[in-house]
Amino acid sequence: MSTVEIVHERPPGVRLLAARRSARHNLAVSAVVLVIAVLALFSIARNHRFQWGVVGSYLTTGAVLKGLLTTFWLTFLVVALGLVGGIVVALLRRSRVPAISWLAWLFTWFFRSVPMLVQIIFWFNFAALYPTLSFGIPGGPTFVSAPTNSVISPLVAVIIGFALHESAFMGEIIRAGLNSVPSGQWQAARSLGMTEGRLLRRVVLPQVIRVVLPTIGNEAISVMKETSLISVIAVTDLLYSVQLIYSVNFQTIPLLIVATIWYLAFTIVLGMLQWLLERRFGRSVRIAAPASRGAAA
């Protein structure tokens, strides 16, 4: 017994009327949102309690710019160290040796689980566990020895904590990118006699970078924001610099607005850099797409 499916299609006039109603609805909602945004900005601009004059006077002072520079280079250093460590961790996770793969998983699990602030404070107080760092032969002579506090300064403690933390997160990001490369490409490259290093450089990593760039960009912005945590151990980043200033002049809100403005500007810079990198590494895909359509035609 056969069934007949009846399709009710709207007449062209009804579809056109529905489209016009939808356009008017979208325009009305956009107008309401725009009015609310303008009123909010007007209220903020006219509220003298924000003390915009104080904000402008401290926006480019030497202490604030010095803290901004620390935040700037620390962000890029941590992201670079995290990428290198993440690649190593991701490759170890794919190892065929169970012990190595398990240790890489344990590293990822541990440093992703411990909060960033806890790690910073731990490395800052590492001298409580090992007052002296030394290198030598166990049970034999010591070649180099130094007090731990002189080796692991507050800034070094921050770099260690952030690098380990980001290596764990970047490792999962890179591993997801490696898994996105079809296994046939790995097998084809090995059948051509490519070494593992050449296979990664020429075949795998270029594809992985294109896949993971958006996630890495988001992670870089997260690192930039998390650098504000280092103020707890008195490292003069952007936040700690404004804290030092408002602890003297008691202009807390204006100085926090100064820090907010610079964090927003830094986020814009990172977003533009991410966009440029995505265009650079996605160029081959854009070039190949018209060629494939032309071949199909």
N, C-alpha and C positions, 0 to 999 in steps of 0.2 A: 504494500500500500504506500503510495508516494504522497508526500506532503508538498504543499505549495507555500512558499514564503512570500508574504506580501510586504513590500517596502513602501512606506509612505514618505514621499519626498516633498519638502516644502517648495511651494512655487517661488520663482525668482523674486517676486515682489515682497513676499514674507521674509525671505532671507535678507534682503536689502534693508527692510525695516528693522529687523533684529540687529543687524550690524550697526545701523545708525543709533539705536538705543544703547548698544554696548559702548559706542564711541562717546556718546553724551555722558553715560555713567562714568567712564574712565576720566573724562575731562572734569566732571564735577568733583570726583574724589581727589584728583591731582590739584585742583584749585583749593580745596579745603586743606590738604596737607601743606601746600605752599603758604597759605595764609597763616596756619599755625606756626610754621617754621619762621616766617618773617616776624610774627608777634613775639616768639621766643627770643630771637636774635635782638629785636628791638628792646625787649625787657632786660636782657643781659647787658647790652651796650649802655643803657640809661641808668643801670643800677650802680650808684656811686660806691657801694660797698665792695665791689670787685676791685676798686682802686686801679684802674687801667693805667694811670700815670705811673704808679709804682711798678706795675708789670713792665711797662716800656723802659723804665730806667734800669731795671735789673736784667732785661732780656739778653743783653750782649755784654755784661760785665765779665771781667777776666776770670773770676772764680767759677762762674756758671759755664763759660766756654771751656775752661779746663776740665770740669767735670763731664761736660758733653763729649770732649775728645776721649776721655777715659772710657765712657760708655760706647763710643763709636768703635775704637780699635779693639776693645774687649769683645764686642759682639762679633766682629769679623774673625777674630782669632779663635773664639770658641766654636763658631760655625765651621771654620776650616779644620780644627782639630776633631770636631765631632764627625765631619764627613770622612776624614781619614780613618778614624777609629770605627765609624759605622761600616765602611767598606770591609775592613778587616773582620769585624764581628759577623757581618752578613755572610762573608765567604766561609768563615769557620762554622757558622750554623749549617751550611750546606756540605760540610765535610762528611766523607764516608766513614770516618773513624768515629765511632759512637762517643768515646770519651771526650774528644775535641768538640763535637757538636753539643754535647751535654754541658760542658763547661761554658761554651758561648751562650747557650740558653740561660744558664745560671747567672752569668754576668748581666745579661739583658734583664732578667727578672728582678735581680737585686737593685740595680741602679735605676730602673724605672719605678720601683716600688718606694724607695726612700725619697722623701721630699727634698727639693733642692736646698731649702734653708737648712735642713738637718745636715746635709752633706757639707755645706759651707762651714757651719760651726764645728763639725767633726774634724775636718782637715785643719781648721784654725787652731784647734786644741790637740793636734796630733802629738805634740811634744809631751803631753801627759802620759802617753803610752810608751813612746820611744824618745827619751830626752836627748839622745845622741844618735845621729845617723853615721854609719861607718861602712866601709867597703874593705873586704879582705878575705883571707882564707879562714873558714870556720875552724875554730880551735887553734888557729895559727896567727901569723902576724896581721896587723891591720894597716892597710895602705893609706886610706883617707878616712878622716873622722871630723865631724863638725856638729855643733849644737843644732838640734832640730829647728829651733825658733829662728836661727840665722839662715837656714836653708828654706824653710817653708814660712815665708812672710805672709801677711794677710792677702796680698795680691796673688802670690803663688797658690795659696790655699783656695782662692776663688777660681783660678784657672784649672787646678786639678779637679775640684768638685764639678765645675761646669763641663769640663772635657769628658769626664767619665759619664756624667748624666746624659750629655748629648750623644755620646758614642752609642749608648744603649738605645736611645730613640732613633737616631739616624740608622742604626743597624737594622731596625725593623722596617724603616722606610726603604732602605737599599735592598733589603731581602725581598720586599714586595715587588720592587722593580725588577730584580733578577728573575723572580717567578713569572713575571709577565712576558719574558722572552721565550718564544716557543722552543720546546726541547729539540725540535728538528734542526734548529739553527746551531745549537751546541753540537749535535751529532755531525752535521754537515761540516762544520769548521774543523772538528777533530779528524774527520775522515780525510780532509785536505792536508793533514799533517801540521796544523797550527798548534803551537804550544799553548798552555793554559793562559800564560801572560798575554800573548798576542791575541788570543781569542777574546779575552776580556777587554783589551784596549781597542781592538778594531771592530769587533762584532757586538759584544754585549753592552759595555758601558755607554757607548753613544745612544743606544736605545733606552737604557735605564735612565740616563740623565733626562731625556725628554719626558719620560713618564713621571719621574719623582720631583721634577722642578717645582711644580705648584706646592707640593707638600713641604719641600725643603724651604721654600719662600715663607710659608706660614710658620715653620719652625724657627726660622731666623728672626721673625718678628716676635715670637714668643721669647726667644733668648734675649732680645733687646729689652723687653719688658721685665724679664726676670733678673736682669742685672741690677735692678733697683734693690734686690734683696741684700746686696753686698754692703749696703749702708749699715747693717747690723754689726759689722766688724770694722767699721770706720774706714772703708776704702772710699776715696773721694770720687765717686761717680757723680752723675748729674743730680740724682736725688739727694745724696749726702751733702753736696755742695750747697744746694738751696736750704737744706736743713741747718747747716752751719750759719747761714746768713739770717734765717728767720729766728734762730735761737738767740740772736743778738738784738735784732730790731723788732721782733715780735710781729712781723708782717707775714703771717703764716699763709693765708689764702692767696695773696698776690704772688708769693714765691712758689707755691704749688702750681699756680696757673702758668708761671714761667716754665716749670718743669714739664707741665702738660703740653704746652705749645711745642717745646723741643722734641718731646716724644712723638707727637703727631707728625712733625716735620720729618723726623727720622723714619717713621713708618712709611711716609710718602716716598722717601728716597729708596727704601728697601723694596717697596712695591714697584717702582719704576725699574729698578735693577732686575727684579724678577721678570717683568714684562719684556725687557730687552733680551734677557737670556732665553726666555721661552720663544721669542721670535727667531733668535739665532739658531737654536737647536731644532725648531720646528720648520725651518726653511726647507729641508729636504722633503718633508711630507707635503708641503704646499707645492713644491716643484713636481713631485711624483704624481700628485692627484690629477692635474690637467693632462699629463702624458698618458695616464691610464685611461682617462675618459676618451682621449683622442684615439687610442688603440682600440677601445671597445666600439667606437663609432665606425 
